Amino acid sequence: MFKHNFKYSLKILFRNKSLIFWTFIFPIILGTFFKLAFKDIENNEAFHPFDIAVIESNDFNNNEIFKEAIKSVSKSDDKLFNVKYVSKSEANKLLEDKKVTGYLEFIDNDVNIKINDNGIYETILKFFVDEVNSEKNMISLSINEEVNKGNYDIDGITSNILDKLNSEVNIKNISRSNLSYTMIEFYTLIAMSCLYGSMLSMYIINYILPNMNSVGKRISVSGIKKSSLLISSLISSYIVQVVGIFILFIYTIFVLKVDYGNNIDKVILLMLTGSFAGLSLGVLVSSLIKTNENAKTGILVGITMLMCFMSGMMGITMKYVIDKNIPFINKINPAALI
């Protein structure tokens, strides 16, 4: 009987066009729209080297630390700046014409930053100067320590520290190797698909409930073992759900070219666990709520959408807002765990 009901439940689920659309086709359509919407967003927001000016002077030429630092971040493939060495009048002209983001002027041992606007590039320039000043203070302390030990070869000490600074302290653009922040949307898409599987388990439970349809009434008065009937029905809905999840997963990888990183096995494990969570949600709603099938479906979709919203599907930053202000919510939210 178990085997017969298992096959029968599979046929019922696969023949229900509405369920197949929402659990198989809709996530694929939504994923395609995500790809179309996000394909250029990161290219437009990607960092590009920007132009700055440095006022040539004796103070700048004598400042070896800043000279080396500016040279190191303006000559590599991942450079930060395109540097122009000019006079002060030329620097002011370039800044006025907005041909440079800002310029650096060296006076004695200090450096002044001149900018016109407040933006991301201006912030990067100031951060760069602050970092080099911090390293400069470290070098000064190191020189003082060597002098206190009796080593008075200041040029040699400075040269050694500069070599170490150049070899160990580098500013590189490694953003390409980091996880794309738009990936949150595709993870929430998988989570939504897992939770949408709850409609499968709800449908199959409703099918055997006596207060929902005539088939359920006949089942309730038959001699069929109810536990065997329930388990076979739930296993069939779980298999259908997993099939839908893997179709979505394969589609996003090979068609949409989504990069899930190197932990594919862990993503698959989360998908299987999320599918079980969706299955349990459907059983919970169909068993506890005493109303018609359409109302149950509406409640289930509402719960699913709320969970996806809190996990970042409708706004990438929402997941972090929830984590910061209501941290316990996402700890029990299946959509946030994937």
Secondary structure, 3 states (H helix, E strand, C coil): CHHHHHHHHHHHHHHCHHHHHHHHHHHHHHHHHHHHHHCCHHHHHCCCCEEEEEECCHHHHCCHHHHHHHHHCCCCCCCCEEEEEECHHHHHHHHHCCCCCEEEEEECCEEEEEECCCCHHHHHHHHHHHHHHHHHHHHHHHHHHHHHCCCCCHHHHHHHHHHHHHHHCCCCCCHHHCCCCCHHHHHHHHHHHHHHCHHHHHHHHHHHCCCCCHHHHHHHHCCCCHHHHHHHHHHHHHHHHHHHHHHHHHHHHHCCCCCCCCCHHHHHHHHHHHHHHHHHHHHHHHHHCCCCHHHHHHHHHHHHHHHHHHHCCCCCCHHHHHHHHCHHHHHCCHHHHC
